[in-house]
Amino acid sequence: MNPTTPGAAPRPPLTARPRPAAASLPTTPLRATPPVRRAPATAPAVTPARAATATRPRIEGDWFLLPAPRPDAPVRLFCFPHAGGDATAFTPLARALAPAAEVWALRPPARGGRSRDPMPADFAALAAEVAAAIAPHLAPGRRAAFYGQSFGALLAYEVARALPADRRAGLVVVAGAPSPAEWSERESKDLDAARLLRLTGLEELVSADPELVELALAGIRTDLAVSATYRHRPHPPLASALCALAGADDPMLATTDLSGWAAHTRGAFEQLVLPGGHLLATVDRPGPVDLLTSLLSGRAAADPTSSTASATATATEEQPSW
């Protein structure tokens, strides 16, 4: 029983103990001396103030937003936004994936906090700049994955290909995009900014504010101009695992069959059709959280022989395939 507990009998003076070191201590019982109160050793790590600081959004350099920093997360997931999109599109996803993964969302130039930064002249230059920005954050031995949707899917793939072999992500997830070989075949008239804003389902989010509409359209036009410069050239396939996603109700894809992506990896490949439209993750919904959690943890190992799987990956006890 603690000597400060009411009703407790006084403990004998320390001098009554047969310990030589205690002989010089005062003979007053311990209850006469107020105990020193110490916080538990783990308290600083769980205080509300520190918890808020650990998860407060922060900017990393020019290129990345961490909507929900989780430095101890086992995986870094680098997210690439759609045409006209910004890093904030992945805020709900970042919060939903924590603590399984730490989301690093790409901040493209010519919008948002980088409105004064010019967009590179062509797609190849953009991919090279993004690859240079990401490389220092892909330390060998640290697990990392890419997730991109629409325009961002193509960019994620080309950045993964441009990185040195020891800095490549182990998994690349592409959503709502035809394969690189098919990308250039699309007719540009089907990709005007106003139509794209409408078909992505984002028009209703900005329609109440004419200024936001113009900003959204300007960002889309910028990215479409860069997209038009993309030229696919044959090259060795990635070694990374690759998963291609399509929304069941995507009005932008001619087909939900994304098997063309299989030729672009020699790692595990899988394609999945999920509920949803062209954009799976947006500023008002997190997107395929369960699927990404399974893929990132390795519970849904990609099967190179699979073609089209069900809407939700089946969780297994398999080890990570990437």
The 8 nearest C-alpha neighbors of each residue, nearest first, counted from 0:
[[1, 2, 4, 7, 3, 8, 5, 6],
 [0, 2, 3, 4, 7, 5, 30, 10],
 [3, 1, 4, 30, 7, 0, 9, 10],
 [4, 2, 1, 30, 5, 7, 34, 33],
 [3, 5, 2, 1, 7, 6, 0, 8],
 [6, 4, 7, 3, 2, 8, 1, 0],
 [7, 5, 4, 8, 3, 2, 9, 0],
 [6, 8, 5, 4, 2, 9, 3, 0],
 [7, 9, 10, 6, 2, 5, 4, 11],
 [10, 8, 7, 11, 28, 2, 30, 29],
 [9, 11, 28, 8, 12, 29, 2, 30],
 [12, 10, 28, 13, 9, 15, 14, 16],
 [13, 11, 28, 26, 14, 15, 27, 10],
 [12, 14, 15, 16, 21, 26, 11, 24],
 [15, 13, 22, 12, 16, 21, 26, 24],
 [14, 16, 13, 12, 17, 11, 26, 22],
 [17, 15, 14, 18, 13, 21, 12, 11],
 [16, 18, 19, 15, 14, 21, 22, 13],
 [17, 19, 16, 20, 21, 22, 14, 15],
 [20, 18, 21, 22, 17, 16, 23, 14],
 [21, 19, 18, 22, 23, 24, 17, 14],
 [20, 22, 19, 24, 23, 18, 14, 13],
 [23, 21, 14, 19, 24, 20, 18, 13],
 [22, 24, 21, 25, 20, 14, 19, 26],
 [23, 25, 21, 22, 26, 14, 13, 20],
 [26, 24, 27, 23, 13, 14, 12, 22],
 [25, 27, 12, 14, 13, 28, 24, 15],
 [26, 28, 25, 12, 29, 31, 13, 30],
 [29, 27, 12, 30, 31, 10, 11, 26],
 [30, 28, 31, 32, 27, 10, 2, 12],
 [29, 31, 32, 28, 2, 3, 9, 33],
 [30, 32, 29, 28, 33, 27, 3, 34],
 [31, 33, 30, 29, 34, 28, 27, 35],
 [34, 32, 31, 35, 30, 29, 3, 36],
 [33, 35, 36, 32, 30, 3, 29, 31],
 [34, 36, 37, 33, 32, 38, 29, 3],
 [37, 35, 34, 38, 33, 39, 3, 32],
 [38, 36, 35, 39, 40, 34, 42, 41],
 [37, 39, 40, 42, 36, 41, 43, 35],
 [40, 38, 42, 41, 37, 43, 36, 44],
 [39, 41, 42, 38, 43, 37, 44, 45],
 [42, 40, 39, 44, 43, 45, 38, 46],
 [41, 43, 39, 44, 45, 40, 46, 38],
 [44, 42, 46, 45, 41, 49, 40, 39],
 [43, 45, 42, 41, 46, 49, 50, 40],
 [46, 44, 42, 43, 50, 47, 49, 41],
 [45, 47, 49, 48, 43, 44, 50, 42],
 [48, 46, 50, 49, 51, 45, 52, 44],
 [49, 47, 51, 50, 46, 52, 45, 53],
 [48, 50, 52, 51, 46, 47, 53, 44],
 [49, 51, 47, 53, 52, 48, 45, 46],
 [52, 50, 48, 49, 54, 53, 55, 47],
 [53, 51, 49, 55, 50, 54, 48, 47],
 [54, 52, 50, 51, 55, 49, 68, 69],
 [53, 55, 67, 68, 51, 52, 56, 50],
 [54, 56, 52, 53, 51, 67, 57, 68],
 [57, 55, 66, 67, 65, 54, 68, 58],
 [56, 58, 65, 64, 55, 59, 66, 68],
 [57, 59, 64, 63, 60, 65, 56, 61],
 [60, 58, 63, 64, 61, 57, 62, 65],
 [59, 61, 62, 58, 63, 132, 64, 57],
 [62, 60, 63, 59, 106, 58, 113, 132],
 [61, 63, 106, 105, 60, 59, 107, 132],
 [64, 62, 105, 59, 106, 104, 58, 103],
 [63, 65, 58, 104, 103, 66, 57, 59],
 [64, 66, 103, 57, 68, 56, 67, 102],
 [67, 65, 56, 90, 64, 93, 68, 57],
 [68, 66, 54, 56, 65, 94, 93, 55],
 [69, 67, 54, 65, 70, 101, 53, 66],
 [68, 70, 101, 72, 71, 67, 98, 54],
 [71, 69, 72, 68, 101, 53, 73, 75],
 [70, 72, 69, 73, 98, 101, 74, 100],
 [71, 73, 100, 69, 74, 70, 98, 101],
 [72, 74, 100, 71, 99, 142, 75, 141],
 [75, 73, 100, 142, 143, 72, 76, 101],
 [74, 76, 143, 101, 100, 102, 144, 77],
 [77, 75, 102, 144, 145, 143, 103, 101],
 [76, 78, 103, 145, 104, 102, 146, 144],
 [77, 79, 104, 146, 147, 145, 105, 103],
 [78, 80, 147, 151, 105, 146, 155, 104],
 [81, 79, 151, 84, 85, 148, 147, 86],
 [80, 82, 151, 150, 84, 149, 148, 83],
 [83, 81, 219, 150, 222, 84, 80, 223],
 [84, 219, 82, 218, 222, 81, 215, 85],
 [85, 83, 81, 80, 82, 88, 86, 218],
 [84, 86, 87, 106, 88, 80, 107, 83],
 [85, 87, 104, 106, 105, 88, 89, 64],
 [86, 88, 89, 90, 85, 282, 104, 66],
 [89, 87, 282, 281, 86, 90, 85, 84],
 [90, 88, 92, 87, 91, 86, 93, 281],
 [89, 91, 93, 87, 66, 92, 88, 94],
 [92, 90, 285, 94, 93, 89, 284, 95],
 [91, 93, 285, 95, 89, 90, 94, 96],
 [94, 92, 90, 102, 96, 91, 95, 67],
 [93, 95, 91, 92, 97, 96, 67, 90],
 [94, 96, 92, 93, 97, 91, 288, 285],
 [97, 95, 93, 94, 99, 100, 92, 98],
 [98, 96, 99, 100, 94, 95, 93, 101],
 [97, 99, 100, 72, 96, 69, 101, 71],
 [100, 98, 97, 96, 72, 73, 292, 74],
 [101, 99, 74, 72, 98, 97, 75, 96],
 [100, 102, 75, 69, 72, 76, 68, 74],
 [103, 101, 76, 93, 77, 75, 65, 104],
 [102, 104, 77, 65, 64, 63, 76, 78],
 [105, 103, 78, 86, 64, 63, 77, 102],
 [104, 106, 63, 86, 79, 62, 78, 107],
 [105, 107, 62, 86, 63, 85, 104, 108],
 [108, 106, 105, 85, 109, 62, 110, 113],
 [107, 109, 113, 116, 118, 110, 117, 114],
 [108, 110, 114, 116, 117, 113, 118, 115],
 [111, 109, 114, 113, 108, 218, 112, 107],
 [110, 112, 114, 113, 85, 109, 108, 106],
 [111, 113, 114, 110, 115, 106, 108, 109],
 [114, 112, 108, 116, 110, 111, 115, 109],
 [113, 115, 110, 109, 111, 116, 112, 108],
 [116, 114, 113, 109, 117, 108, 110, 112],
 [115, 117, 108, 113, 109, 114, 118, 110],
 [118, 116, 109, 108, 115, 119, 114, 113],
 [117, 119, 108, 109, 120, 116, 125, 221],
 [120, 118, 125, 121, 124, 117, 122, 225],
 [119, 121, 118, 124, 225, 122, 125, 117],
 [122, 120, 225, 124, 123, 119, 228, 125],
 [121, 123, 125, 225, 124, 229, 228, 126],
 [122, 124, 126, 125, 121, 127, 229, 228],
 [125, 123, 127, 122, 121, 126, 119, 128],
 [124, 126, 122, 128, 119, 127, 123, 129],
 [127, 125, 129, 123, 158, 124, 128, 130],
 [126, 128, 124, 130, 125, 129, 123, 131],
 [129, 127, 131, 125, 130, 126, 124, 132],
 [128, 130, 132, 126, 131, 127, 133, 125],
 [131, 129, 127, 133, 158, 132, 128, 162],
 [130, 132, 128, 129, 134, 133, 127, 135],
 [133, 131, 129, 130, 134, 128, 135, 62],
 [134, 132, 130, 136, 131, 135, 129, 137],
 [133, 135, 137, 136, 131, 132, 130, 166],
 [136, 134, 137, 133, 138, 132, 131, 166],
 [137, 135, 134, 133, 138, 132, 166, 75],
 [138, 136, 134, 166, 135, 139, 133, 141],
 [137, 139, 141, 136, 140, 166, 135, 134],
 [140, 138, 141, 165, 166, 137, 142, 167],
 [139, 141, 138, 142, 137, 165, 166, 143],
 [140, 142, 139, 138, 143, 137, 74, 73],
 [143, 141, 74, 140, 75, 73, 169, 144],
 [144, 142, 75, 168, 74, 76, 169, 141],
 [143, 145, 170, 76, 168, 171, 169, 77],
 [146, 144, 171, 77, 76, 78, 172, 155],
 [145, 147, 172, 78, 173, 171, 77, 79],
 [148, 146, 152, 79, 151, 173, 78, 155],
 [147, 149, 152, 174, 151, 81, 175, 173],
 [148, 150, 176, 175, 152, 81, 151, 174],
 [151, 149, 81, 82, 152, 153, 148, 154],
 [152, 150, 147, 79, 148, 154, 80, 81],
 [153, 151, 147, 148, 173, 155, 149, 154],
 [152, 154, 156, 151, 155, 150, 157, 179],
 [153, 155, 151, 157, 156, 152, 158, 126],
 [156, 154, 152, 158, 153, 157, 147, 151],
 [155, 157, 159, 153, 154, 158, 160, 152],
 [158, 156, 160, 154, 159, 155, 161, 153],
 [157, 159, 161, 155, 130, 126, 160, 156],
 [160, 158, 156, 157, 161, 162, 167, 155],
 [159, 161, 157, 158, 162, 156, 237, 167],
 [162, 160, 158, 159, 157, 130, 163, 127],
 [161, 163, 159, 160, 167, 130, 166, 164],
 [164, 162, 166, 165, 167, 161, 134, 160],
 [163, 165, 166, 167, 162, 160, 161, 238],
 [164, 166, 163, 167, 139, 162, 138, 137],
 [167, 165, 163, 137, 164, 162, 139, 134],
 [168, 166, 164, 162, 159, 165, 169, 163],
 [167, 169, 144, 143, 170, 145, 159, 166],
 [168, 170, 239, 321, 144, 143, 240, 167],
 [171, 169, 144, 240, 239, 168, 241, 321],
 [170, 172, 145, 241, 144, 146, 240, 242],
 [173, 171, 146, 242, 241, 243, 145, 147],
 [172, 174, 152, 243, 147, 148, 146, 244],
 [175, 173, 244, 148, 176, 245, 243, 152],
 [174, 176, 149, 245, 148, 277, 244, 246],
 [175, 177, 149, 174, 152, 178, 148, 173],
 [178, 176, 182, 181, 257, 179, 175, 252],
 [177, 179, 260, 181, 180, 259, 182, 176],
 [180, 178, 182, 181, 231, 177, 153, 183],
 [179, 181, 178, 182, 231, 183, 259, 184],
 [180, 182, 178, 179, 184, 183, 177, 185],
 [183, 181, 179, 184, 180, 177, 185, 178],
 [184, 182, 185, 181, 230, 229, 180, 231],
 [183, 185, 181, 182, 186, 180, 187, 179],
 [186, 184, 183, 182, 187, 181, 189, 190],
 [185, 187, 188, 189, 184, 190, 183, 182],
 [186, 188, 189, 190, 185, 191, 227, 223],
 [189, 187, 190, 186, 191, 185, 194, 192],
 [190, 188, 187, 186, 191, 185, 194, 195],
 [189, 191, 187, 188, 195, 192, 194, 223],
 [190, 192, 194, 193, 189, 188, 195, 187],
 [191, 193, 195, 194, 219, 220, 216, 196],
 [194, 192, 196, 195, 191, 197, 216, 190],
 [195, 193, 197, 196, 192, 191, 198, 190],
 [194, 196, 192, 198, 197, 193, 199, 190],
 [197, 195, 193, 194, 202, 199, 198, 201],
 [196, 198, 194, 202, 195, 200, 199, 193],
 [199, 197, 195, 200, 196, 194, 250, 251],
 [198, 200, 201, 196, 197, 277, 195, 278],
 [199, 201, 198, 197, 202, 203, 196, 278],
 [202, 200, 204, 199, 203, 196, 197, 205],
 [201, 203, 197, 204, 196, 205, 206, 200],
 [202, 204, 206, 201, 205, 200, 207, 197],
 [203, 205, 201, 202, 206, 207, 200, 283],
 [206, 204, 203, 202, 207, 212, 211, 208],
 [205, 207, 203, 208, 202, 204, 212, 209],
 [208, 206, 205, 209, 204, 203, 211, 212],
 [207, 209, 211, 210, 206, 205, 212, 213],
 [210, 208, 212, 211, 213, 206, 207, 205],
 [211, 209, 213, 212, 208, 214, 205, 215],
 [210, 212, 214, 208, 213, 209, 205, 215],
 [211, 213, 209, 215, 210, 214, 205, 206],
 [214, 212, 216, 210, 215, 211, 217, 209],
 [213, 215, 211, 217, 212, 216, 210, 218],
 [216, 214, 212, 218, 213, 217, 211, 83],
 [215, 217, 219, 213, 218, 214, 192, 220],
 [218, 216, 214, 220, 215, 219, 213, 221],
 [219, 217, 83, 221, 215, 216, 220, 214],
 [218, 83, 220, 216, 82, 222, 221, 217],
 [219, 221, 223, 217, 218, 222, 192, 216],
 [222, 220, 218, 224, 219, 223, 217, 225],
 [221, 223, 225, 219, 82, 224, 220, 226],
 [222, 224, 226, 220, 225, 221, 219, 227],
 [223, 225, 227, 221, 222, 226, 220, 228],
 [226, 224, 222, 121, 122, 223, 227, 228],
 [225, 227, 223, 228, 224, 229, 222, 122],
 [226, 228, 224, 225, 229, 223, 187, 183],
 [229, 227, 226, 225, 121, 122, 230, 224],
 [230, 228, 226, 122, 227, 231, 183, 123],
 [231, 229, 232, 228, 183, 227, 182, 179],
 [230, 232, 180, 179, 229, 233, 183, 182],
 [231, 233, 234, 230, 180, 179, 229, 235],
 [234, 232, 231, 235, 180, 236, 263, 179],
 [233, 235, 236, 232, 263, 231, 237, 160],
 [234, 236, 237, 233, 263, 264, 265, 160],
 [237, 235, 264, 263, 265, 234, 238, 262],
 [236, 238, 264, 239, 265, 263, 160, 235],
 [237, 239, 266, 265, 264, 236, 240, 169],
 [240, 238, 169, 266, 170, 237, 241, 264],
 [239, 241, 267, 266, 170, 268, 321, 169],
 [240, 242, 171, 268, 170, 172, 239, 267],
 [241, 243, 172, 269, 270, 268, 173, 171],
 [242, 244, 270, 173, 174, 172, 269, 271],
 [245, 243, 174, 271, 270, 272, 173, 175],
 [246, 244, 272, 175, 255, 174, 273, 247],
 [245, 247, 275, 276, 273, 249, 248, 274],
 [246, 248, 274, 273, 275, 249, 272, 245],
 [249, 247, 276, 246, 275, 250, 274, 277],
 [248, 250, 276, 277, 246, 251, 247, 252],
 [251, 249, 252, 248, 277, 198, 276, 253],
 [252, 250, 249, 277, 253, 198, 175, 199],
 [253, 251, 254, 250, 249, 255, 175, 176],
 [254, 252, 251, 255, 250, 249, 256, 177],
 [255, 253, 252, 256, 257, 245, 249, 251],
 [254, 256, 245, 257, 252, 272, 247, 253],
 [257, 255, 254, 258, 307, 259, 245, 270],
 [256, 258, 259, 255, 260, 243, 177, 270],
 [257, 259, 260, 261, 256, 270, 306, 243],
 [260, 258, 257, 261, 178, 262, 177, 256],
 [259, 261, 178, 258, 262, 263, 257, 243],
 [262, 260, 263, 259, 258, 264, 268, 241],
 [261, 263, 260, 264, 259, 236, 265, 258],
 [264, 262, 236, 261, 260, 237, 265, 235],
 [265, 263, 237, 236, 266, 262, 238, 261],
 [264, 266, 238, 236, 237, 267, 263, 239],
 [267, 265, 240, 238, 239, 264, 268, 241],
 [266, 268, 240, 303, 301, 302, 241, 265],
 [269, 267, 303, 241, 242, 301, 240, 261],
 [268, 270, 242, 301, 302, 305, 243, 303],
 [271, 269, 243, 307, 242, 244, 306, 257],
 [270, 272, 244, 308, 307, 273, 243, 310],
 [271, 273, 245, 310, 246, 244, 247, 309],
 [274, 272, 310, 246, 247, 245, 275, 271],
 [273, 275, 247, 246, 310, 272, 248, 276],
 [276, 274, 246, 248, 247, 273, 279, 249],
 [275, 277, 249, 248, 246, 278, 247, 279],
 [276, 278, 249, 199, 175, 246, 251, 279],
 [279, 277, 276, 280, 199, 148, 281, 175],
 [278, 280, 286, 275, 277, 276, 281, 287],
 [281, 279, 286, 285, 278, 284, 89, 88],
 [282, 280, 88, 284, 283, 89, 285, 279],
 [281, 283, 88, 284, 87, 89, 91, 90],
 [282, 284, 281, 91, 285, 88, 280, 90],
 [285, 283, 281, 286, 280, 282, 91, 92],
 [286, 284, 92, 91, 280, 281, 288, 95],
 [285, 287, 280, 279, 288, 284, 92, 281],
 [288, 286, 290, 289, 291, 279, 285, 280],
 [287, 289, 291, 290, 286, 292, 96, 285],
 [290, 288, 292, 291, 287, 293, 311, 312],
 [289, 291, 293, 292, 287, 288, 312, 294],
 [292, 290, 294, 288, 293, 289, 295, 287],
 [291, 293, 289, 295, 290, 294, 288, 296],
 [294, 292, 298, 290, 296, 299, 291, 295],
 [293, 295, 291, 297, 299, 296, 292, 290],
 [294, 296, 292, 297, 293, 291, 74, 144],
 [297, 295, 293, 294, 298, 292, 319, 99],
 [319, 296, 298, 294, 299, 295, 300, 318],
 [299, 297, 315, 293, 314, 317, 296, 316],
 [300, 298, 294, 293, 297, 314, 315, 312],
 [299, 301, 297, 320, 298, 319, 302, 294],
 [300, 302, 269, 267, 268, 299, 303, 320],
 [301, 303, 304, 305, 267, 269, 268, 300],
 [304, 302, 268, 267, 305, 269, 301, 266],
 [305, 303, 302, 306, 268, 269, 267, 301],
 [306, 304, 302, 303, 269, 307, 308, 270],
 [307, 305, 270, 308, 304, 269, 258, 271],
 [308, 306, 270, 271, 305, 309, 272, 269],
 [307, 309, 271, 306, 270, 310, 272, 305],
 [310, 308, 311, 271, 312, 272, 307, 273],
 [311, 309, 273, 272, 271, 308, 312, 274],
 [312, 310, 309, 290, 313, 273, 289, 308],
 [313, 311, 290, 299, 314, 309, 310, 293],
 [312, 314, 299, 315, 311, 298, 293, 309],
 [313, 315, 298, 299, 312, 293, 316, 317],
 [316, 314, 298, 317, 299, 313, 300, 297],
 [315, 317, 298, 318, 314, 297, 299, 300],
 [318, 316, 298, 315, 319, 297, 300, 299],
 [317, 319, 297, 320, 316, 298, 300, 296],
 [297, 320, 318, 321, 300, 296, 317, 298],
 [319, 321, 300, 297, 318, 301, 240, 267],
 [320, 169, 319, 240, 170, 239, 297, 267]]
